[in-house]
Amino acid sequence: MISAMALYAGELLRDPANAQVRQTLPLLGPEERIVQLCNIEALEQIRLSGDKGFPDSLDASAFEETQVADGKLIAPLGAYRSSRGWYYVSFECTPGPDFESVEEFKFRLGDQVPRDLWEAHELIPEDFDDD
């Protein structure tokens, strides 16, 4: 896994454009709040990696269940969608003590998920019809 050199979730949540997300997070239970905060970090890390385009969706538990233990999220094998394809991703995320930022993030990007696995893992091709 690659250790992130910079962390972004806190900065993204402070952006006025994300006020609704920032206001909603404290209403979630502790585990769900960690999951959502870490998903925000994961999407931004993937986007900035420039590896496979712009990620627009993430399912951290697509292939293996995520685990929250000792305040840390472990996503052994999930998937993210980019450019109408799904790709494997694994990550570990430790939120900051305020649960409004991330303290540590490690991730590994994988190959494209074969299309014949999408339906079984509820990986939808897109969220809109742009025809």
N, C-alpha and C positions, 0 to 999 in steps of 0.2 A: 504494500500500500504506500501511497505517496502522502506525506504530511503536508498539509496546506501551509504555505508560507504567509498568507494573509487570510483574515477571516472577515466575512461580510454580512452575516445575518443582522447583527446589531445596527450597522450602518443602514441597511435596507429598511429595517423597521423604523428608524428615525426619519426616514424620508417622508415628507408630508403626503406623498402620493399613496403611501401604504398605511395611512392612519387607521383605516377600518381593521386591517389585520392586526396592527399594534393594539387596538382597543379590544379585539376579540380574544387574543391569546390568553390574557389573565382569567378569562371566563372558563377556560378549559381545565380539565383535571391535570394533575402533575405529569403523568405519563404522556397524555395526548399533547400537552404543551411542548414537551421535549421532542416528540415526534415531529410536530409541525415546525418548530424552530430549526431542527436539524434538516428537515426537508427543504426549507428555505435556503439554508447554507449549502446543501448538496446541489440544488439547482444552479445556484450562482457559481459554485466551484466548477461544475460541469460546463456551464456557459463560458466561463473565463479560460477553461482549458483549451477551447477552440478545437477540440478533437473531432467532433462530429456535428457541428452546427449548433443551433440554438435549441436547448431543451425546453419543451413546453408542458411536460407532464412527468411525474415521477411516481412510481409505485415501489416503495422501499421493501415491501414484503411480497413481491410478485412471485418469487421462486422459493424463498425461505422466510419464515416468520422473523420479524424484527424482535429484538429483546431490549428491554430497558432494565438495567441493573446498576446499582450504585450511582444513579443519576446519569448514566451514560447510555446512549443508543447504539446498538450494534445491528447493522443491516447486512447480513451475510451475503444475500443475493437478491437484489431487486432489479428494476429496469427503469430506464427513462426513455421518453419519446423525443425524437429530434428528426426533422426533415422527413416526416411520415414513416419513420422506422423506429423500432425499439432496440435498445442496447442494454447489455448487462452492466450493472454497477454494484459495487460493495462499498460500504463506508462505516466508519466509527465516528461518533460525535459526542463531545462532552460540552454541555451548555455551561455558561457562566453562572455564578451564584445568584444572579438577578433573574435568570431565565429569560433575559431579553437580548442575550448575545451568546456567542459560541466561544468556548475557551480553547478547544482543540478539535481538529478535524483531519481524518485520514480517509483516503478513498482510492479505489481502483476502477478504472473504466474497462469494460470488456467489449467483446465482439457483438455484432448484431444478433438479435434474437431471431431465430428462424420464424418466418410468418406462420408456419403450421402450428406453432406453440402459442400464438397470440390469444386465440379464443379460450383455450384451456386455462390461461392465466389472467383472463379478463383484461387483456391489453388491447384497448380500442385503437383503431387506425387514426382517428381524428375526432375532434370535438365539434366540428362544424362542417357544413357542406359549402364548399367554395366553387361549385360548378356553375 
